[in-house]
C-alpha cells in the first residue's frame, strides 16, 4: 500500500476514509441480510470496491464537482452525502426515497443537492451524462470536474467510446474511473477485451491514462487528485483503471458458481477494508479501541436507519405515474 505521506494525506484523513469505507460495508452487509430474510427485493453490492470509491471521492471537491456513478457505487455516494437512512429508504422502495420516491430499482443513485447526477438503468449511459456536465464546465470556465465510474464490462459499450472520444476532442475537465473487478456479471475479463490494460485506451482518445491498485485507497486518492488538478488546469480528461475485487456475486439474484471455489475463497484475502485496517494499525494511525468504537457507532447508525426505513410509508398508488409522464391540464 502506498505511503500516505507521499500522497499528501494525514492520519486524520486515513481515519475519515476508513470510516466511510466501513459505513458503506455495514450498510451493504445489512441489505444482504434483509434480502435473504425476504424484506428487500434486490441488492447489488459494493463490497470489495470501497477503497476505489472512497479514495476517489476523498480527492474530489464535494461542493463543486459532479459525480455520475454506476450501480455499485454505494461507498462513493455515501461519501458525497447520501445518508444511511436515504440508502435504506431506497432499498425498501419507500416514499421518502431521495433517488426516485420508490420508483427506481435500488442503487439507482440520485441526489441533486449533493452533486450526484440521476442515473439511468442502461449501463454506460452515465458516461454521457458526465461528459455533458464537463462540457458545460469548460464552456462556462468553471474550475469543476465531472467524474463517472463504471465496471470494466461497461467500458465495451458504444457510449463509453463515444463519450471519451468527445472528451479528448474538446479537452474537457473529466475523469472516468473503471472499477475493474474482473467480471461483467459472469464473464471474466479475458472474454471481455483483448488489451492488457484498459487504461491504455486513453492514448486513442487523446487523454491521460493510469492503471492503479483499486484496493489501495491511498493510491486511488493520489491518482484522482492529480487527475483533478490536470482537469482544472485545462489539461483535459483522465481515464483511470482501478483494479478492484468483487467480494460478492454480481447481485442478490446471481449465483456466482462460475467462479471456482478456490477463487471465491481466495478473494477474501484481497478485502480492502481488512488490508487498510492492517495498514493503519502498522502505521499507528489507530488502535483496536478506536476500531471497536467505530464498529459499534456505525452498527447503530445502520440499525437506526433500517428501523426508520421499515416504518416509513410506501408511495401512494396514485403517485405511480407522477414525474413519469407529462401532466397536461385541460380546460
C-alpha positions as CSV (number, residue, x, y, z in Angstrom):
1,X,0.0,0.0,0.0
2,X,1.3,3.5,-0.9
3,X,2.8,5.7,1.8
4,X,0.1,8.1,2.9
5,X,2.6,10.9,3.3
6,X,3.7,10.5,-0.3
7,X,0.1,11.1,-1.3
8,X,-0.2,14.2,0.9
9,X,-2.5,12.7,3.5
10,X,-2.5,13.0,7.2
11,X,-3.5,10.4,9.8
12,X,-6.9,12.0,10.3
13,X,-7.6,11.7,6.6
14,X,-7.0,8.0,6.8
15,X,-9.5,7.7,9.6
16,X,-12.1,9.5,7.6
17,X,-11.5,7.4,4.6
18,X,-11.8,4.2,6.7
19,X,-14.9,5.5,8.4
20,X,-16.8,5.9,5.1
21,X,-15.5,2.6,3.7
22,X,-16.7,0.8,6.8
23,X,-20.1,2.6,6.9
24,X,-20.7,1.5,3.3
25,X,-19.7,-2.1,4.1
26,X,-22.0,-2.2,7.1
27,X,-24.9,-0.8,5.0
28,X,-24.2,-3.3,2.3
29,X,-24.0,-6.3,4.6
30,X,-27.2,-5.3,6.3
31,X,-29.0,-5.1,3.0
32,X,-27.9,-8.5,2.0
33,X,-29.2,-9.9,5.3
34,X,-32.5,-8.1,4.7
35,X,-32.7,-9.5,1.2
36,X,-32.1,-13.1,2.5
37,X,-34.8,-12.5,5.1
38,X,-37.3,-11.6,2.3
39,X,-37.5,-8.0,3.3
40,X,-35.7,-6.4,0.4
41,X,-36.2,-7.4,-3.3
42,X,-32.7,-6.8,-4.7
43,X,-29.2,-5.8,-3.7
44,X,-26.2,-5.1,-5.8
45,X,-23.0,-4.9,-3.8
46,X,-20.1,-2.6,-3.4
47,X,-18.3,-5.0,-1.1
48,X,-14.6,-5.1,-2.0
49,X,-14.7,-1.9,-4.0
50,X,-14.9,0.6,-1.2
51,X,-11.3,1.6,-1.4
52,X,-11.6,2.7,-5.0
53,X,-14.8,4.6,-4.4
54,X,-13.9,6.4,-1.2
55,X,-10.3,7.1,-2.2
56,X,-11.6,8.7,-5.4
57,X,-14.3,10.7,-3.6
58,X,-11.9,12.0,-1.0
59,X,-9.8,13.5,-3.8
60,X,-12.7,15.5,-5.2
61,X,-14.3,18.7,-4.1
62,X,-17.8,17.7,-3.0
63,X,-19.1,21.3,-3.1
64,X,-18.5,21.8,-6.8
65,X,-17.6,18.6,-8.6
66,X,-20.3,16.4,-10.1
67,X,-20.3,12.6,-10.0
68,X,-22.3,10.3,-12.3
69,X,-22.0,7.0,-10.6
70,X,-22.9,3.4,-11.5
71,X,-25.0,1.0,-9.6
72,X,-22.2,-0.4,-7.5
73,X,-21.1,2.9,-6.0
74,X,-22.7,2.9,-2.6
75,X,-19.4,4.0,-0.9
76,X,-18.9,6.8,-3.3
77,X,-22.4,8.3,-2.9
78,X,-22.2,7.8,0.9
79,X,-19.0,9.9,0.8
80,X,-20.8,12.6,-1.3
81,X,-23.6,12.9,1.3
82,X,-26.2,10.2,0.8
83,X,-27.2,9.2,4.3
84,X,-27.7,5.7,5.6
85,X,-31.5,6.3,6.0
86,X,-31.7,7.5,2.4
87,X,-30.0,4.4,1.3
88,X,-32.4,2.2,3.2
89,X,-35.5,4.1,2.1
90,X,-34.3,3.4,-1.5
91,X,-33.7,-0.2,-0.7
92,X,-37.2,-0.6,0.7
93,X,-38.7,1.4,-2.1
94,X,-40.4,3.8,0.3
95,X,-42.0,7.2,-0.4
96,X,-39.1,9.1,1.1
97,X,-36.5,7.6,-1.3
98,X,-34.4,10.6,-2.4
99,X,-33.5,9.0,-5.7
100,X,-36.9,8.3,-7.1
101,X,-39.6,8.3,-4.5
102,X,-39.6,4.5,-4.6
103,X,-39.9,4.1,-8.4
104,X,-36.4,3.1,-9.3
105,X,-34.5,-0.1,-8.6
106,X,-32.2,0.1,-5.6
107,X,-28.7,1.5,-6.3
108,X,-30.0,3.9,-9.0
109,X,-28.5,6.8,-7.1
110,X,-29.5,10.5,-7.4
111,X,-29.3,13.4,-5.0
112,X,-29.1,16.8,-6.7
113,X,-28.1,18.9,-3.7
114,X,-25.1,16.7,-3.2
115,X,-24.0,16.8,-6.8
116,X,-25.0,13.2,-7.5
117,X,-26.4,13.1,-11.0
118,X,-29.5,11.0,-11.8
119,X,-28.6,7.6,-13.0
120,X,-30.1,5.7,-16.0
121,X,-30.7,2.0,-16.0
122,X,-28.7,1.2,-19.2
123,X,-25.1,0.6,-18.4
124,X,-22.6,3.2,-19.6
125,X,-25.2,6.0,-20.2
126,X,-23.8,7.7,-17.1
127,X,-20.6,8.4,-19.0
128,X,-22.5,10.6,-21.4
129,X,-24.2,12.5,-18.5
130,X,-20.8,13.2,-17.0
131,X,-19.3,14.3,-20.4
132,X,-22.2,16.7,-20.9
133,X,-21.6,18.2,-17.4
134,X,-17.8,18.6,-18.1
135,X,-18.6,20.3,-21.5
136,X,-20.7,22.8,-19.6
137,X,-17.9,23.4,-17.0
138,X,-15.5,24.2,-19.9
139,X,-17.9,26.5,-21.7
140,X,-18.6,28.5,-18.5
141,X,-14.9,28.5,-17.5
142,X,-15.7,26.8,-14.2
143,X,-13.0,25.2,-12.0
144,X,-15.0,22.0,-11.7
145,X,-14.7,18.4,-12.9
146,X,-17.3,15.7,-13.8
147,X,-16.5,12.2,-12.7
148,X,-18.0,9.0,-13.8
149,X,-17.5,5.4,-12.8
150,X,-18.3,2.1,-14.4
151,X,-17.3,-1.6,-14.4
152,X,-14.9,-2.9,-17.0
153,X,-17.7,-4.7,-18.8
154,X,-19.4,-1.4,-19.4
155,X,-16.2,0.0,-21.0
156,X,-17.0,-2.0,-24.1
157,X,-20.3,-0.2,-24.7
158,X,-20.5,2.4,-27.5
159,X,-21.5,5.2,-25.1
160,X,-18.1,4.8,-23.3
161,X,-16.1,5.1,-26.5
162,X,-18.1,8.0,-27.9
163,X,-18.1,9.9,-24.6
164,X,-14.3,9.6,-24.1
165,X,-13.6,10.5,-27.7
166,X,-15.7,13.7,-27.2
167,X,-13.6,14.4,-24.1
168,X,-10.4,14.1,-26.0
169,X,-11.5,16.2,-28.9
170,X,-12.7,19.0,-26.7
171,X,-10.1,18.7,-23.9
172,X,-12.8,18.5,-21.1
173,X,-12.4,18.5,-17.3
174,X,-13.5,14.9,-16.9
175,X,-12.4,11.8,-15.0
176,X,-13.5,8.3,-15.9
177,X,-12.8,5.6,-13.3
178,X,-13.1,2.0,-14.5
179,X,-13.6,-0.2,-11.3
180,X,-12.2,-3.3,-12.9
181,X,-13.4,-6.2,-10.7
182,X,-12.6,-8.7,-13.4
183,X,-16.2,-9.9,-14.1
184,X,-19.0,-8.5,-16.2
185,X,-21.7,-10.5,-14.3
186,X,-20.4,-14.0,-15.1
187,X,-18.0,-13.1,-18.0
188,X,-14.3,-13.0,-17.0
189,X,-12.2,-10.1,-18.3
190,X,-10.2,-12.3,-20.8
191,X,-13.5,-12.7,-22.7
192,X,-14.4,-9.0,-22.5
193,X,-11.4,-7.3,-24.1
194,X,-8.1,-8.1,-25.7
195,X,-6.0,-5.3,-24.2
196,X,-3.6,-5.9,-21.4
197,X,-4.8,-2.7,-19.7
198,X,-8.0,-0.8,-20.3
199,X,-6.1,2.4,-19.3
200,X,-4.1,2.0,-22.5
201,X,-7.2,3.0,-24.4
202,X,-6.7,6.6,-23.2
203,X,-4.0,7.1,-25.8
204,X,-6.5,6.6,-28.6
205,X,-8.8,9.2,-27.1
206,X,-6.1,11.8,-26.5
207,X,-6.4,11.5,-22.7
208,X,-4.1,10.7,-19.8
209,X,-4.4,7.1,-18.7
210,X,-3.4,5.4,-15.5
211,X,-3.5,1.8,-14.1
212,X,-3.7,1.6,-10.3
213,X,-4.3,-0.8,-7.4
214,X,-8.0,-0.2,-6.6
215,X,-7.7,-2.0,-3.3
216,X,-5.4,0.8,-2.1
217,X,-7.4,3.9,-1.2
218,X,-4.3,6.0,-0.9
219,X,-3.1,5.1,-4.4
220,X,-6.6,5.9,-5.7
221,X,-6.7,9.2,-3.9
222,X,-3.3,10.3,-5.3
223,X,-4.3,9.3,-8.9
224,X,-7.7,11.1,-8.7
225,X,-6.2,14.2,-7.0
226,X,-3.6,14.5,-9.8
227,X,-6.3,14.0,-12.5
228,X,-8.4,16.7,-10.9
229,X,-5.5,19.1,-10.9
230,X,-4.9,18.4,-14.6
231,X,-8.5,18.9,-15.4
232,X,-8.9,22.2,-13.6
233,X,-5.6,23.4,-15.2
234,X,-7.0,22.9,-18.7
235,X,-5.1,19.7,-19.4
236,X,-8.1,17.6,-20.3
237,X,-9.5,14.3,-19.1
238,X,-8.1,11.2,-17.4
239,X,-9.0,7.5,-17.8
240,X,-8.2,5.6,-14.6
241,X,-8.4,1.8,-14.4
242,X,-8.6,0.7,-10.8
243,X,-8.1,-3.0,-10.3
244,X,-10.6,-3.9,-7.7
245,X,-12.2,-7.0,-6.1
246,X,-15.8,-8.0,-6.1
247,X,-16.3,-10.0,-2.9
248,X,-19.9,-10.9,-3.6
249,X,-21.9,-12.4,-6.5
250,X,-22.9,-9.8,-9.2
251,X,-26.1,-9.2,-7.3
252,X,-28.5,-10.9,-4.9
253,X,-30.1,-12.6,-7.9
254,X,-26.8,-14.1,-9.1
255,X,-25.2,-17.5,-8.5
256,X,-21.5,-16.9,-8.8
257,X,-20.6,-20.6,-9.0
258,X,-19.0,-19.7,-12.3
259,X,-16.0,-18.7,-10.1
260,X,-14.0,-21.6,-8.9
261,X,-14.4,-22.3,-5.1
262,X,-10.7,-21.6,-4.6
263,X,-11.1,-18.2,-6.3
264,X,-14.1,-17.3,-4.2
265,X,-12.3,-18.2,-1.0
266,X,-9.1,-16.5,-2.1
267,X,-10.5,-13.1,-2.8
268,X,-11.2,-12.6,0.9
269,X,-7.5,-12.1,1.3
270,X,-7.9,-9.0,-1.0
271,X,-10.6,-7.4,1.1
272,X,-9.6,-3.7,1.0
273,X,-11.1,-3.0,4.5
274,X,-9.0,-5.7,6.2
275,X,-5.9,-4.6,4.3
276,X,-6.5,-0.9,5.1
277,X,-7.1,-1.6,8.8
278,X,-3.8,-3.6,9.0
279,X,-2.0,-0.7,7.3
280,X,-3.5,1.8,9.7
281,X,-2.5,-0.3,12.7
282,X,1.0,-0.8,11.4
283,X,1.5,2.9,10.9
284,X,0.0,3.7,14.3
285,X,-2.9,5.7,12.9
286,X,-5.5,4.0,15.1
287,X,-5.6,1.2,17.7
288,X,-8.1,-1.6,18.4
289,X,-10.0,0.5,20.8
290,X,-10.7,3.1,18.1
291,X,-11.7,0.5,15.6
292,X,-14.0,-1.3,18.0
293,X,-15.7,2.0,19.0
294,X,-16.2,2.9,15.3
295,X,-17.7,-0.5,14.6
296,X,-20.2,0.0,17.4
297,X,-21.1,3.5,16.3
298,X,-21.7,2.6,12.7
299,X,-23.6,-0.5,13.5
300,X,-26.0,1.7,15.5
301,X,-26.3,4.1,12.6
302,X,-27.2,1.3,10.2
303,X,-29.7,-0.2,12.7
304,X,-31.4,3.1,13.3
305,X,-31.6,3.8,9.5
306,X,-33.1,0.3,8.9
307,X,-35.7,0.8,11.6
308,X,-36.7,4.2,10.2
309,X,-37.0,2.9,6.7
310,X,-39.0,-0.1,7.7
311,X,-41.5,2.2,9.5
312,X,-41.7,4.7,6.6
313,X,-44.7,4.7,4.3
314,X,-44.8,3.3,0.8
315,X,-45.7,5.6,-2.1
316,X,-49.4,6.2,-2.7
317,X,-50.7,4.2,-5.7
318,X,-52.0,7.4,-7.1
319,X,-48.3,8.6,-7.5
320,X,-47.3,5.8,-9.7
321,X,-47.1,7.9,-12.8
322,X,-46.0,11.2,-11.1
323,X,-42.8,12.5,-12.8
324,X,-43.0,9.7,-15.3
325,X,-45.3,11.3,-17.9
326,X,-46.0,14.9,-18.5
327,X,-49.1,16.1,-16.8
328,X,-51.4,18.1,-19.1
329,X,-54.1,20.2,-17.6
330,X,-57.3,20.6,-19.7
331,X,-59.8,23.3,-19.6
